[in-house]
Amino acid sequence: MPFRKVDLHVHTPKSACYSDMSVTPEEIVDAALADGLDAIAITDHNTVEGIEGVRQAATERGLCIFPGIELSTAGGHILALFPTDMPVEELHDFLDYVGVDREGRGDAIVQARGNTEEVLEKVEERGGLAIAAHVERWPSGFLETNQPRRVKRAIHGSDHLSALEITVPRNKGLWNAGEVRGYPKQRACIQGSDAHALEDIGRRPVYIRMGEITLDALRMALHAHETEVAFPGELCRRE
C-alpha cells in the first residue's frame, strides 16, 4: 500500500480566529492539491459549518476530506475525526451531545461539557477517532494546560485516544516508545499544519500508509504506527 500525504488539522473561515474570512472552499482545496496532499481533515474550532463546502469543492478532484472538529476541553484541545461520508447533521448532533453551546460554535474559547476523558470516550462512541492536538503548545495542548499532572497522565493513557499531534518532531521516537518521563504508554504521533491561512496548508504533513483513504484505514495505520506512519524525514526509510 502507498503512503498518503495528509494534513489532519486544517481550519476554514468558520473558525473565528481564521486569518482571512474571504477564503473560499475552492481555494482551500486548490492549496491542498498544490502541496500534493492526498487528504485533509477540516477541523474548525467547535463547529462543523465549514465541512460541506470543502467536501463539495473536492468532489472529483482527487482530494479526500475527513470531516472533523477541534474540540476545546478542560484538559486541552482534541481533534475529533469522523468517517468521510458522515452527514453534517450527525456532526451537529455530536456537538450537542458533547455540550458545545450553539451560540459559541466557531470559537476556541467555548469548551465541551465534562472532562477531557469523557469527551474522548464520546468521540469514539459516535464512530470517531480522537487525537490530542498540538500537545506541547501552551495553553491548549494537554501537556501545557493548568491541569494537575495526574489528569494529564490520565488523558495520555486513555484507551479512547488514538494519537498525539506533536510540534517537536524530534520527540516522535520517545512518544512512540513510551519513553517520555511520566507518560509510559506507547503512542502514535502525527503532525499537522493547524492551518489558519491558505499558505499554512500542508506545512507539517504526515505520511500514512493506506490503500483506500478511510477512517478505518487511518485508525489501523495509527495502531501499527511503527511501520505505517512517517514524518517527511523518515519516509525514505519506510518505503
N, C-alpha and C positions, 0 to 999 in steps of 0.2 A: 504494500500500500504506500502511496506517496505521502510525503509531509506536506501539509497545507499551511500556508502562511495566513495567520489570523490576528485580528486585533479585537479582543473581547471587552473593550472598555471605551466606547465611543458615545459622545453626547450630541445632542441636537439643540436648536434654539428653544426647545420645550423645557430645557433646564434654565432656570432663572439666571444662572451665572455664565451662560454662554457668551462668547466674545462678540458675535455679530448676529443679531436677530434676523437679518435679511437672508441668511444662508438657506438654500433650498435642499430638499431631499435629493434631487438630481445632482447637486454639487457634492453632497456627501458621498454618493455612490461613485461619481467621477473621481473624487480624490482617493477613494479606497482602491479603485481599479488602477489608477495611475501609479499607485505604490505596489501593485502586484499582489494585493490581498485576495485570498480566496473566500474569506468570510469575515464579517464583523458582527459584533453584538451591540445593539442600541441599548444603552444603559443610562437613561436620564435619571436625574435625582427625583425619586419618589413619584414618578409619573410614567405613563406608557403612551402619552399622546403623540410622540414623535415616531412611533414604530411603523404604523401602517403606511405613511407617506414614503418612508425609505424602502420598505418592503415592496411597494408598488413600483418605485423608481428602479429597483434592482431586477424586476421581472425580466427574464430572458437576456440578462446581461452578464451572467456567469458569476454573480456575487451572491453568496449565501448570507442571509440575515438571521441572526439569533435574536429573538425578542427578549429584552431583559429590563432590569431596573437596578439602579444603585440605591439601595435602601440605607437610610440613616437609622442606626440603632444606638441604644445607650452605650454599647461597648465598641462602637466603630461602624464603618461603612461596609456593606455587604453587596456584592454583585450577585443578583439572582437571575439566572439564565433559564430559558424555557424552550420547549420544542419549537422548531422553525415554523410549524403550521398552527401554533396555538392562536386562537382568535383573541383579538384585543379585548373583547368583552370579558373573557375569562381572566385576563390580566387585571382589568378594573376590579373584578370581584376579589382577586387575590389581594389587591391593595386595601380593599375594605376589610378583608379577613385579618390582615396584619395591623389594622388600625391606623392607616395613614389618612389623616383628615383630607377631605376633598379640597378644602379651601387652600391648603398648603402644598398641593402637589406641584412638583417642579422646583421646590425649594429644598435645598440640602439641610436646612436647619430643622425642618419637621422630622420628628422621629416616629418610627413604628412603635406600636404598643408592646410592652413586655421586654424581657431581657434578650440579649443577642442570641443566646442558645435557643430560646423559644422561637425566635424568628427563623433561625437556621432550620429548625425542625419543620416549621410551616412551609418553607420553600420546598423542601423535599416532599412533604406531604402532598403538595399540589403539582408534583411531577417536575419540579425544577432542580437546578444544580446551583449550589452556593459556593462562592469564592470570597474570601476575605480580601477587601480592596486595600491597595497601597498600604500594606501592614506597617511599614516603618515611618509613615508620614504623620507628622503632628498637625492637627489634633484628631484626625478622623481615622487613621489606621489603628487597628485594635491594640497594637503594641504601645501606641503613644497616647492613648486616652488616659483619663484620670481614674480609671477603674483599678481596683486592687489587683495585685499580681495573681491571686487565686482565680479571679474572674477571667483574666487574660489566658491563664493556663486552661481553664475550662473551655473557652472559645476555641483555642488551638486544638484541644483534644476532642472536640465534638465529633461524633460519628456522622453528623449531618453536614459537615464541612468537607468540600471536595478538593480545595486547593487554596494556596496563598498567592495573591498578586504581590510580587516584591518589586521594590525600586532600587535595590542594591544587588545587581546580578551576580556579583562575586560570592554572595552568600547562598546561592541556589543549592550548591552541593551540601552545605551544612544543614539546611532545612530538609532536603531530600533524605539525608542520612539520620535525622533526628539528633543532630549534634549541637544544636543551639542550646545554651545553658538554660535549664528550666522548662524546655519545650521538647520532650523526648520523642514525641510521635513523629514518624517519618511522613513528610508532607510533599505532595506535588506542588510545583511552583510554576506560575506563569508570569509574564509581564504584559502590560497593556499601556496604551497611549494616554488614557484618561483625556481624550481629545475634547477640548472645548473650542476648537477652531479647526478649519479645514486643513491648515498646514500641519496640524499635530497628528492627523490620522495616519496610523502605521509607523509612528516614530519609535515605538517599542513593540515590535511584533514578536510573536511566539510561533513556533512550528509544531504542529500536532499531526501525528501520523493517523490518517483516516482514509477510508475508501470513500463511501458516501458521507457527506458532511451532515451529521445529525447530532442531536443532543446525546443520544445513547452512545454514539461513536466517540464523542468528546468525553463522556463520563468514563468509558472503558479505557481511553488513552490516558486520562489522568490517573486512573487506578494503576496502570502499568507505566508510570511516568519515567522509570529508569531508561526505557528504550523508546517510548512513544512521544516524549515531549522534549523539545530542544530550543535553546535560545540561539540567536544568529551565529555566535561564535562556536557553537557546538555542532552545528548541523552537519558539517563535513565529516565529523567523526561518527555520526549516527547512520549515514547512508551507506 
